[in-house]
Amino acid sequence: MSREQDSLVVCEQCGMAHRWRPLARASIARCVRCEAVLGRGHRLPLTTILSLTITATVIFLFAISSDVLSLDMRGVAKATTLPGAIATTWDDGQEIVAVVAAITALVAPALFLALRLYVLVPLAIGTVPRGFALCVRLLHQAGRWNMVEVFTIGVLLSLVRLSSLADAVPGPGLFALGAVMLLFAKIESAGLKHLWWHV
């Protein structure tokens, strides 16, 4: 029996252990107790996930350094980046909102990308990074806190609401965040379980 067939997977919802079997493309493994999804049969190759992660990192760096939104109100124009918007929120006395936005839109996505690169680059060249198990567990948590899509939708809603008060124009950073959102969805669709087969 191969290592992959001899492995166990534990349901995150109810804790029941299941014997893992390789999945065919487009098939889904579900928990026999609570019907939670245990895995999907659409895993991407390691090199593809690494390529997507590098692309997402470059676009994310562009997104946080470019203007997300530009406002023009009665001849007064102002543009802001994502970190600038968070800093302005803090300066306006909304510290809790600023901290939550910083964690979910900056720190968690950056940690998600950094951990992915730390794990994937060595695996792609045939070695195992130090602290592999801890990194995979941290990746799971970073994925939960990563809410770039929530921030992007919030900015889009703000554009609609501000359109009656000022000329609001989406900046290149907003489009980059949209691209990052799609890349994150594709990267996360591969899951984390496949990483263990390379160890």
Stockholm file with secondary structure:
# STOCKHOLM 1.0

chainA/1-199         MSREQDSLVVCEQCGMAHRWRPLARASIARCVRCEAVLGRGHRLPLTTILSLTITATVIFLFAISSDVLSLDMRGVAKATTLPGAIATTWDDGQEIVAVVAAITALVAPALFLALRLYVLVPLAIGTVPRGFALCVRLLHQAGRWNMVEVFTIGVLLSLVRLSSLADAVPGPGLFALGAVMLLFAKIESAGLKHLWWHV
#=GR chainA/1-199 SS CCTTTTCEEECTTTCCEEECCCCCTTCEEECTTTCCEEEESCCCCHHHHHHHHHHHHHHHHHHHHSCSEEEEETTEEEEECHHHHHHHHHHTTCHHHHHHHHIIIIIHHHHHHHHHHHHHHHHHTTCCCTTHHHHHHHHHHHHHHCCHHHHHHHHHHHHHHHTTTSEEEECHHHHHHHHHHHHHHHHHHTCSGGGGGGC
#=GC SS_cons         CCTTTTCEEECTTTCCEEECCCCCTTCEEECTTTCCEEEESCCCCHHHHHHHHHHHHHHHHHHHHSCSEEEEETTEEEEECHHHHHHHHHHTTCHHHHHHHHIIIIIHHHHHHHHHHHHHHHHHTTCCCTTHHHHHHHHHHHHHHCCHHHHHHHHHHHHHHHTTTSEEEECHHHHHHHHHHHHHHHHHHTCSGGGGGGC
//
